[in-house]
Amino acid sequence: EDEDARRRALEEKIGPLAAEVAMRAEQHRTPPATPETQHKEQSEVDAILSNEDLRSLLMDPETQRLVQRCGDPDEFRRAMRDPAARARIARLREAGLVQVET
């Protein structure tokens, strides 16, 4: 019931469509990190950055452009036809830095 009351209040304040967007965003918000979670995440970041190959790959402007472009499925398919781009994506995927959905 609290959620319904919140939704109605939002609808009155910002309208039904904006209220729906706000409620969905709120549902997908990640909870605040605990010290344990922060420590685990920092350990993972440190492990990645201590790997010279991964660090240089992540710092490479071409890799950064590639990852940005691959958010578009057509660009991703195009990139996967390029052996060099495919190898970069594979290295990032193996390290758990990107996910490829099929």
Distance bins in CASP14 RR format, pairs under 12 A and 6 or more apart:
PFRMAT RR
TARGET T0000
AUTHOR 0000-0000-0000
RMODE 2
METHOD distances of the structure
MODEL  1
1 7 0 0 0 0 0 1 0 0 0 0 0
1 8 0 0 0 0 0 1 0 0 0 0 0
2 8 0 0 0 0 0 1 0 0 0 0 0
2 9 0 0 0 0 0 1 0 0 0 0 0
3 9 0 0 0 0 0 1 0 0 0 0 0
3 10 0 0 0 0 0 1 0 0 0 0 0
3 19 0 0 0 0 0 1 0 0 0 0 0
3 22 0 0 0 0 0 1 0 0 0 0 0
3 23 1 0 0 1 0 0 0 0 0 0 0
3 26 0 0 0 0 1 0 0 0 0 0 0
3 27 0 0 0 0 1 0 0 0 0 0 0
4 10 0 0 0 0 0 1 0 0 0 0 0
4 11 0 0 0 0 0 1 0 0 0 0 0
4 19 0 0 0 0 0 1 0 0 0 0 0
4 23 0 0 0 0 0 1 0 0 0 0 0
5 11 0 0 0 0 0 1 0 0 0 0 0
5 12 0 0 0 0 0 1 0 0 0 0 0
6 12 0 0 0 0 0 1 0 0 0 0 0
6 13 0 0 0 0 0 1 0 0 0 0 0
6 19 0 0 0 0 1 0 0 0 0 0 0
6 22 0 0 0 0 1 0 0 0 0 0 0
6 23 1 0 0 1 0 0 0 0 0 0 0
6 26 0 0 0 0 1 0 0 0 0 0 0
6 27 0 0 0 0 0 1 0 0 0 0 0
7 13 0 0 0 0 0 1 0 0 0 0 0
7 14 0 0 0 0 0 1 0 0 0 0 0
7 15 0 0 0 0 0 1 0 0 0 0 0
7 16 0 0 0 0 1 0 0 0 0 0 0
7 18 0 0 0 0 0 1 0 0 0 0 0
7 19 1 0 1 0 0 0 0 0 0 0 0
7 20 0 0 0 0 1 0 0 0 0 0 0
7 21 0 0 0 0 0 1 0 0 0 0 0
7 22 0 0 0 0 1 0 0 0 0 0 0
7 23 1 0 1 0 0 0 0 0 0 0 0
7 24 0 0 0 0 0 1 0 0 0 0 0
7 26 0 0 0 0 0 1 0 0 0 0 0
7 27 0 0 0 0 0 1 0 0 0 0 0
8 14 0 0 0 0 0 1 0 0 0 0 0
8 15 0 0 0 0 0 1 0 0 0 0 0
8 16 0 0 0 0 1 0 0 0 0 0 0
8 19 0 0 0 0 1 0 0 0 0 0 0
8 23 0 0 0 0 0 1 0 0 0 0 0
9 15 0 0 0 0 0 1 0 0 0 0 0
9 19 0 0 0 0 1 0 0 0 0 0 0
9 22 0 0 0 0 0 1 0 0 0 0 0
9 23 0 0 0 0 0 1 0 0 0 0 0
10 16 0 0 0 0 1 0 0 0 0 0 0
10 17 0 0 0 0 0 1 0 0 0 0 0
10 18 1 0 0 1 0 0 0 0 0 0 0
10 19 1 1 0 0 0 0 0 0 0 0 0
10 20 0 0 0 0 1 0 0 0 0 0 0
10 21 0 0 0 0 1 0 0 0 0 0 0
10 22 1 0 1 0 0 0 0 0 0 0 0
10 23 1 0 0 1 0 0 0 0 0 0 0
10 24 0 0 0 0 0 1 0 0 0 0 0
10 25 0 0 0 0 0 1 0 0 0 0 0
10 26 0 0 0 0 1 0 0 0 0 0 0
11 17 0 0 0 0 1 0 0 0 0 0 0
11 18 0 0 0 0 1 0 0 0 0 0 0
11 19 1 0 1 0 0 0 0 0 0 0 0
11 20 0 0 0 0 1 0 0 0 0 0 0
11 21 0 0 0 0 0 1 0 0 0 0 0
11 22 0 0 0 0 1 0 0 0 0 0 0
11 23 0 0 0 0 1 0 0 0 0 0 0
12 18 0 0 0 0 0 1 0 0 0 0 0
12 19 0 0 0 0 1 0 0 0 0 0 0
13 19 1 0 0 1 0 0 0 0 0 0 0
13 22 0 0 0 0 1 0 0 0 0 0 0
14 20 0 0 0 0 0 1 0 0 0 0 0
14 21 0 0 0 0 1 0 0 0 0 0 0
14 22 1 0 0 1 0 0 0 0 0 0 0
14 23 0 0 0 0 0 1 0 0 0 0 0
15 21 0 0 0 0 0 1 0 0 0 0 0
15 22 0 0 0 0 1 0 0 0 0 0 0
15 23 0 0 0 0 0 1 0 0 0 0 0
16 22 0 0 0 0 0 1 0 0 0 0 0
16 23 0 0 0 0 0 1 0 0 0 0 0
17 23 0 0 0 0 0 1 0 0 0 0 0
17 24 0 0 0 0 0 1 0 0 0 0 0
18 24 0 0 0 0 0 1 0 0 0 0 0
18 25 0 0 0 0 0 1 0 0 0 0 0
19 25 0 0 0 0 0 1 0 0 0 0 0
19 26 0 0 0 0 0 1 0 0 0 0 0
20 26 0 0 0 0 0 1 0 0 0 0 0
20 27 0 0 0 0 0 1 0 0 0 0 0
21 27 0 0 0 0 0 1 0 0 0 0 0
21 28 0 0 0 0 0 1 0 0 0 0 0
22 28 0 0 0 0 0 1 0 0 0 0 0
22 29 0 0 0 0 0 1 0 0 0 0 0
23 29 0 0 0 0 0 1 0 0 0 0 0
30 37 0 0 0 0 1 0 0 0 0 0 0
30 41 0 0 0 0 0 1 0 0 0 0 0
31 37 0 0 0 0 1 0 0 0 0 0 0
32 38 0 0 0 0 1 0 0 0 0 0 0
33 39 0 0 0 0 1 0 0 0 0 0 0
33 40 0 0 0 0 1 0 0 0 0 0 0
33 41 1 0 0 1 0 0 0 0 0 0 0
33 42 0 0 0 0 0 1 0 0 0 0 0
34 40 0 0 0 0 1 0 0 0 0 0 0
34 41 0 0 0 0 0 1 0 0 0 0 0
35 41 0 0 0 0 0 1 0 0 0 0 0
35 42 0 0 0 0 0 1 0 0 0 0 0
36 42 0 0 0 0 0 1 0 0 0 0 0
36 43 0 0 0 0 0 1 0 0 0 0 0
37 43 0 0 0 0 0 1 0 0 0 0 0
37 44 0 0 0 0 0 1 0 0 0 0 0
38 44 0 0 0 0 0 1 0 0 0 0 0
38 45 0 0 0 0 0 1 0 0 0 0 0
39 45 0 0 0 0 0 1 0 0 0 0 0
39 46 0 0 0 0 0 1 0 0 0 0 0
40 46 0 0 0 0 0 1 0 0 0 0 0
40 47 0 0 0 0 0 1 0 0 0 0 0
41 47 0 0 0 0 0 1 0 0 0 0 0
41 48 0 0 0 0 0 1 0 0 0 0 0
42 48 0 0 0 0 0 1 0 0 0 0 0
42 49 0 0 0 0 0 1 0 0 0 0 0
43 49 0 0 0 0 0 1 0 0 0 0 0
43 50 0 0 0 0 0 1 0 0 0 0 0
44 50 0 0 0 0 0 1 0 0 0 0 0
44 51 0 0 0 0 0 1 0 0 0 0 0
44 54 0 0 0 0 0 1 0 0 0 0 0
44 95 0 0 0 0 0 1 0 0 0 0 0
44 96 0 0 0 0 1 0 0 0 0 0 0
44 97 0 0 0 0 0 1 0 0 0 0 0
45 51 0 0 0 0 0 1 0 0 0 0 0
45 54 0 0 0 0 0 1 0 0 0 0 0
45 55 0 0 0 0 0 1 0 0 0 0 0
45 58 0 0 0 0 0 1 0 0 0 0 0
45 95 0 0 0 0 0 1 0 0 0 0 0
45 97 0 0 0 0 0 1 0 0 0 0 0
46 54 0 0 0 0 0 1 0 0 0 0 0
46 55 0 0 0 0 0 1 0 0 0 0 0
47 54 0 0 0 0 1 0 0 0 0 0 0
47 55 0 0 0 0 0 1 0 0 0 0 0
47 95 0 0 0 0 1 0 0 0 0 0 0
47 96 0 0 0 0 0 1 0 0 0 0 0
47 97 0 0 0 0 0 1 0 0 0 0 0
48 54 1 0 1 0 0 0 0 0 0 0 0
48 55 1 0 0 1 0 0 0 0 0 0 0
48 56 0 0 0 0 0 1 0 0 0 0 0
48 57 0 0 0 0 1 0 0 0 0 0 0
48 58 1 0 0 1 0 0 0 0 0 0 0
48 59 0 0 0 0 0 1 0 0 0 0 0
48 91 0 0 0 0 0 1 0 0 0 0 0
48 92 0 0 0 0 0 1 0 0 0 0 0
48 94 0 0 0 0 0 1 0 0 0 0 0
48 95 1 0 0 1 0 0 0 0 0 0 0
48 96 0 0 0 0 1 0 0 0 0 0 0
48 97 1 0 0 1 0 0 0 0 0 0 0
49 55 1 0 1 0 0 0 0 0 0 0 0
49 56 0 0 0 0 0 1 0 0 0 0 0
49 57 0 0 0 0 0 1 0 0 0 0 0
49 58 0 0 0 0 1 0 0 0 0 0 0
49 59 0 0 0 0 1 0 0 0 0 0 0
49 95 0 0 0 0 0 1 0 0 0 0 0
49 97 0 0 0 0 0 1 0 0 0 0 0
51 57 0 0 0 0 1 0 0 0 0 0 0
51 58 0 0 0 0 1 0 0 0 0 0 0
51 91 0 0 0 0 0 1 0 0 0 0 0
51 92 0 0 0 0 0 1 0 0 0 0 0
51 94 0 0 0 0 0 1 0 0 0 0 0
51 95 1 0 0 1 0 0 0 0 0 0 0
51 96 0 0 0 0 0 1 0 0 0 0 0
51 97 0 0 0 0 0 1 0 0 0 0 0
52 58 0 0 0 0 0 1 0 0 0 0 0
52 59 0 0 0 0 0 1 0 0 0 0 0
53 59 0 0 0 0 0 1 0 0 0 0 0
53 60 0 0 0 0 0 1 0 0 0 0 0
53 63 0 0 0 0 0 1 0 0 0 0 0
53 87 0 0 0 0 0 1 0 0 0 0 0
53 88 0 0 0 0 0 1 0 0 0 0 0
53 91 1 0 0 1 0 0 0 0 0 0 0
53 92 0 0 0 0 0 1 0 0 0 0 0
53 94 0 0 0 0 0 1 0 0 0 0 0
53 95 0 0 0 0 1 0 0 0 0 0 0
54 60 0 0 0 0 0 1 0 0 0 0 0
54 63 0 0 0 0 0 1 0 0 0 0 0
54 88 0 0 0 0 0 1 0 0 0 0 0
54 91 1 0 0 1 0 0 0 0 0 0 0
54 92 0 0 0 0 1 0 0 0 0 0 0
54 93 0 0 0 0 0 1 0 0 0 0 0
54 94 0 0 0 0 1 0 0 0 0 0 0
54 95 1 0 1 0 0 0 0 0 0 0 0
54 96 0 0 0 0 1 0 0 0 0 0 0
54 97 1 0 0 1 0 0 0 0 0 0 0
54 98 0 0 0 0 0 1 0 0 0 0 0
55 63 0 0 0 0 0 1 0 0 0 0 0
55 91 0 0 0 0 0 1 0 0 0 0 0
55 95 0 0 0 0 0 1 0 0 0 0 0
55 97 0 0 0 0 0 1 0 0 0 0 0
56 62 0 0 0 0 0 1 0 0 0 0 0
56 63 0 0 0 0 1 0 0 0 0 0 0
56 88 0 0 0 0 0 1 0 0 0 0 0
56 91 0 0 0 0 0 1 0 0 0 0 0
57 63 1 0 1 0 0 0 0 0 0 0 0
57 64 0 0 0 0 1 0 0 0 0 0 0
57 66 0 0 0 0 0 1 0 0 0 0 0
57 67 0 0 0 0 0 1 0 0 0 0 0
57 84 0 0 0 0 0 1 0 0 0 0 0
57 87 0 0 0 0 1 0 0 0 0 0 0
57 88 1 0 0 1 0 0 0 0 0 0 0
57 89 0 0 0 0 0 1 0 0 0 0 0
57 90 0 0 0 0 0 1 0 0 0 0 0
57 91 1 0 0 1 0 0 0 0 0 0 0
57 92 1 0 0 1 0 0 0 0 0 0 0
57 93 0 0 0 0 0 1 0 0 0 0 0
57 94 0 0 0 0 0 1 0 0 0 0 0
57 95 0 0 0 0 1 0 0 0 0 0 0
57 97 0 0 0 0 1 0 0 0 0 0 0
57 98 0 0 0 0 0 1 0 0 0 0 0
58 64 1 0 0 1 0 0 0 0 0 0 0
58 66 0 0 0 0 0 1 0 0 0 0 0
58 67 0 0 0 0 1 0 0 0 0 0 0
58 88 0 0 0 0 0 1 0 0 0 0 0
58 91 0 0 0 0 1 0 0 0 0 0 0
58 92 0 0 0 0 1 0 0 0 0 0 0
58 95 0 0 0 0 1 0 0 0 0 0 0
58 96 0 0 0 0 0 1 0 0 0 0 0
58 97 1 0 0 1 0 0 0 0 0 0 0
58 98 0 0 0 0 0 1 0 0 0 0 0
60 66 0 0 0 0 1 0 0 0 0 0 0
60 67 0 0 0 0 0 1 0 0 0 0 0
60 84 0 0 0 0 0 1 0 0 0 0 0
60 85 0 0 0 0 0 1 0 0 0 0 0
60 88 0 0 0 0 1 0 0 0 0 0 0
60 91 0 0 0 0 0 1 0 0 0 0 0
60 92 0 0 0 0 0 1 0 0 0 0 0
61 67 0 0 0 0 0 1 0 0 0 0 0
61 68 0 0 0 0 0 1 0 0 0 0 0
62 68 0 0 0 0 0 1 0 0 0 0 0
62 69 0 0 0 0 0 1 0 0 0 0 0
62 79 0 0 0 0 0 1 0 0 0 0 0
62 82 0 0 0 0 0 1 0 0 0 0 0
62 84 0 0 0 0 1 0 0 0 0 0 0
62 85 0 0 0 0 1 0 0 0 0 0 0
62 87 0 0 0 0 0 1 0 0 0 0 0
62 88 1 0 0 1 0 0 0 0 0 0 0
62 89 0 0 0 0 0 1 0 0 0 0 0
63 69 0 0 0 0 0 1 0 0 0 0 0
63 70 0 0 0 0 0 1 0 0 0 0 0
63 79 0 0 0 0 0 1 0 0 0 0 0
63 84 0 0 0 0 0 1 0 0 0 0 0
63 85 0 0 0 0 1 0 0 0 0 0 0
63 87 0 0 0 0 0 1 0 0 0 0 0
63 88 1 0 1 0 0 0 0 0 0 0 0
63 89 0 0 0 0 1 0 0 0 0 0 0
63 91 0 0 0 0 1 0 0 0 0 0 0
63 92 1 0 0 1 0 0 0 0 0 0 0
63 95 0 0 0 0 0 1 0 0 0 0 0
63 97 0 0 0 0 0 1 0 0 0 0 0
63 98 0 0 0 0 0 1 0 0 0 0 0
64 70 0 0 0 0 0 1 0 0 0 0 0
64 88 0 0 0 0 0 1 0 0 0 0 0
64 92 0 0 0 0 0 1 0 0 0 0 0
65 71 0 0 0 0 0 1 0 0 0 0 0
65 75 0 0 0 0 0 1 0 0 0 0 0
65 79 0 0 0 0 0 1 0 0 0 0 0
65 85 0 0 0 0 0 1 0 0 0 0 0
65 88 0 0 0 0 0 1 0 0 0 0 0
66 72 0 0 0 0 0 1 0 0 0 0 0
66 75 0 0 0 0 1 0 0 0 0 0 0
66 76 0 0 0 0 1 0 0 0 0 0 0
66 78 0 0 0 0 0 1 0 0 0 0 0
66 79 1 0 0 1 0 0 0 0 0 0 0
66 80 0 0 0 0 0 1 0 0 0 0 0
66 82 0 0 0 0 1 0 0 0 0 0 0
66 84 0 0 0 0 1 0 0 0 0 0 0
66 85 1 0 1 0 0 0 0 0 0 0 0
66 86 0 0 0 0 0 1 0 0 0 0 0
66 87 0 0 0 0 0 1 0 0 0 0 0
66 88 1 0 1 0 0 0 0 0 0 0 0
66 89 1 0 0 1 0 0 0 0 0 0 0
66 90 0 0 0 0 0 1 0 0 0 0 0
66 91 0 0 0 0 0 1 0 0 0 0 0
66 92 0 0 0 0 1 0 0 0 0 0 0
66 98 0 0 0 0 0 1 0 0 0 0 0
67 75 0 0 0 0 0 1 0 0 0 0 0
67 76 0 0 0 0 0 1 0 0 0 0 0
67 79 0 0 0 0 1 0 0 0 0 0 0
67 85 0 0 0 0 0 1 0 0 0 0 0
67 88 0 0 0 0 1 0 0 0 0 0 0
67 89 0 0 0 0 1 0 0 0 0 0 0
67 91 0 0 0 0 0 1 0 0 0 0 0
67 92 1 0 0 1 0 0 0 0 0 0 0
67 93 0 0 0 0 0 1 0 0 0 0 0
67 97 0 0 0 0 1 0 0 0 0 0 0
67 98 1 0 0 1 0 0 0 0 0 0 0
67 99 0 0 0 0 0 1 0 0 0 0 0
67 100 0 0 0 0 0 1 0 0 0 0 0
68 75 0 0 0 0 1 0 0 0 0 0 0
68 76 0 0 0 0 0 1 0 0 0 0 0
68 79 0 0 0 0 0 1 0 0 0 0 0
68 98 0 0 0 0 0 1 0 0 0 0 0
69 75 1 0 1 0 0 0 0 0 0 0 0
69 76 1 0 0 1 0 0 0 0 0 0 0
69 77 0 0 0 0 0 1 0 0 0 0 0
69 78 0 0 0 0 1 0 0 0 0 0 0
69 79 1 0 0 1 0 0 0 0 0 0 0
69 80 0 0 0 0 0 1 0 0 0 0 0
69 82 0 0 0 0 0 1 0 0 0 0 0
69 85 0 0 0 0 1 0 0 0 0 0 0
69 88 0 0 0 0 0 1 0 0 0 0 0
69 89 0 0 0 0 0 1 0 0 0 0 0
70 76 1 0 1 0 0 0 0 0 0 0 0
70 77 0 0 0 0 1 0 0 0 0 0 0
70 78 0 0 0 0 1 0 0 0 0 0 0
70 79 1 0 1 0 0 0 0 0 0 0 0
70 80 0 0 0 0 1 0 0 0 0 0 0
70 82 0 0 0 0 0 1 0 0 0 0 0
70 85 0 0 0 0 1 0 0 0 0 0 0
70 86 0 0 0 0 0 1 0 0 0 0 0
70 88 0 0 0 0 1 0 0 0 0 0 0
70 89 1 0 0 1 0 0 0 0 0 0 0
70 92 0 0 0 0 1 0 0 0 0 0 0
70 93 0 0 0 0 0 1 0 0 0 0 0
70 98 1 0 0 1 0 0 0 0 0 0 0
70 99 0 0 0 0 0 1 0 0 0 0 0
70 100 0 0 0 0 1 0 0 0 0 0 0
70 101 0 0 0 0 0 1 0 0 0 0 0
71 77 0 0 0 0 0 1 0 0 0 0 0
71 78 0 0 0 0 0 1 0 0 0 0 0
71 79 0 0 0 0 1 0 0 0 0 0 0
71 89 0 0 0 0 0 1 0 0 0 0 0
71 98 0 0 0 0 0 1 0 0 0 0 0
71 99 0 0 0 0 0 1 0 0 0 0 0
71 100 0 0 0 0 0 1 0 0 0 0 0
71 101 0 0 0 0 0 1 0 0 0 0 0
72 78 0 0 0 0 1 0 0 0 0 0 0
72 79 0 0 0 0 1 0 0 0 0 0 0
73 79 0 0 0 0 0 1 0 0 0 0 0
73 80 0 0 0 0 0 1 0 0 0 0 0
73 100 0 0 0 0 0 1 0 0 0 0 0
73 101 0 0 0 0 1 0 0 0 0 0 0
73 102 0 0 0 0 0 1 0 0 0 0 0
74 80 0 0 0 0 0 1 0 0 0 0 0
74 81 0 0 0 0 0 1 0 0 0 0 0
75 81 0 0 0 0 0 1 0 0 0 0 0
75 82 0 0 0 0 0 1 0 0 0 0 0
75 85 0 0 0 0 1 0 0 0 0 0 0
75 89 0 0 0 0 0 1 0 0 0 0 0
76 82 0 0 0 0 0 1 0 0 0 0 0
76 85 0 0 0 0 1 0 0 0 0 0 0
76 86 0 0 0 0 0 1 0 0 0 0 0
76 89 0 0 0 0 1 0 0 0 0 0 0
76 98 0 0 0 0 0 1 0 0 0 0 0
76 99 0 0 0 0 0 1 0 0 0 0 0
76 100 0 0 0 0 1 0 0 0 0 0 0
76 101 0 0 0 0 1 0 0 0 0 0 0
76 102 0 0 0 0 0 1 0 0 0 0 0
77 85 0 0 0 0 0 1 0 0 0 0 0
77 86 0 0 0 0 0 1 0 0 0 0 0
77 89 0 0 0 0 0 1 0 0 0 0 0
77 100 0 0 0 0 0 1 0 0 0 0 0
77 102 0 0 0 0 0 1 0 0 0 0 0
78 85 0 0 0 0 1 0 0 0 0 0 0
78 86 0 0 0 0 0 1 0 0 0 0 0
78 89 0 0 0 0 0 1 0 0 0 0 0
79 85 1 0 1 0 0 0 0 0 0 0 0
79 86 1 0 0 1 0 0 0 0 0 0 0
79 87 0 0 0 0 0 1 0 0 0 0 0
79 88 0 0 0 0 1 0 0 0 0 0 0
79 89 1 0 0 1 0 0 0 0 0 0 0
79 90 0 0 0 0 0 1 0 0 0 0 0
79 92 0 0 0 0 0 1 0 0 0 0 0
79 98 0 0 0 0 0 1 0 0 0 0 0
79 100 0 0 0 0 0 1 0 0 0 0 0
80 86 1 0 1 0 0 0 0 0 0 0 0
80 87 0 0 0 0 0 1 0 0 0 0 0
80 88 0 0 0 0 0 1 0 0 0 0 0
80 89 1 0 0 1 0 0 0 0 0 0 0
80 90 0 0 0 0 1 0 0 0 0 0 0
80 93 0 0 0 0 0 1 0 0 0 0 0
80 100 0 0 0 0 1 0 0 0 0 0 0
80 102 0 0 0 0 0 1 0 0 0 0 0
81 89 0 0 0 0 0 1 0 0 0 0 0
82 88 0 0 0 0 1 0 0 0 0 0 0
82 89 0 0 0 0 1 0 0 0 0 0 0
83 89 0 0 0 0 0 1 0 0 0 0 0
83 90 0 0 0 0 0 1 0 0 0 0 0
84 90 0 0 0 0 0 1 0 0 0 0 0
84 91 0 0 0 0 0 1 0 0 0 0 0
85 91 0 0 0 0 0 1 0 0 0 0 0
85 92 0 0 0 0 0 1 0 0 0 0 0
86 92 0 0 0 0 0 1 0 0 0 0 0
86 93 0 0 0 0 0 1 0 0 0 0 0
86 100 0 0 0 0 0 1 0 0 0 0 0
87 93 0 0 0 0 0 1 0 0 0 0 0
87 94 0 0 0 0 0 1 0 0 0 0 0
88 94 0 0 0 0 0 1 0 0 0 0 0
88 95 0 0 0 0 0 1 0 0 0 0 0
88 97 0 0 0 0 0 1 0 0 0 0 0
88 98 0 0 0 0 1 0 0 0 0 0 0
89 95 0 0 0 0 0 1 0 0 0 0 0
89 96 0 0 0 0 0 1 0 0 0 0 0
89 97 0 0 0 0 1 0 0 0 0 0 0
89 98 1 0 0 1 0 0 0 0 0 0 0
89 99 0 0 0 0 0 1 0 0 0 0 0
89 100 1 0 0 1 0 0 0 0 0 0 0
90 96 0 0 0 0 0 1 0 0 0 0 0
90 97 0 0 0 0 0 1 0 0 0 0 0
90 98 0 0 0 0 1 0 0 0 0 0 0
90 100 0 0 0 0 1 0 0 0 0 0 0
91 97 0 0 0 0 1 0 0 0 0 0 0
91 98 0 0 0 0 1 0 0 0 0 0 0
92 98 1 0 1 0 0 0 0 0 0 0 0
92 99 0 0 0 0 1 0 0 0 0 0 0
92 100 0 0 0 0 1 0 0 0 0 0 0
93 99 1 0 0 1 0 0 0 0 0 0 0
93 100 1 0 1 0 0 0 0 0 0 0 0
93 101 0 0 0 0 0 1 0 0 0 0 0
93 102 0 0 0 0 0 1 0 0 0 0 0
94 100 0 0 0 0 0 1 0 0 0 0 0
END
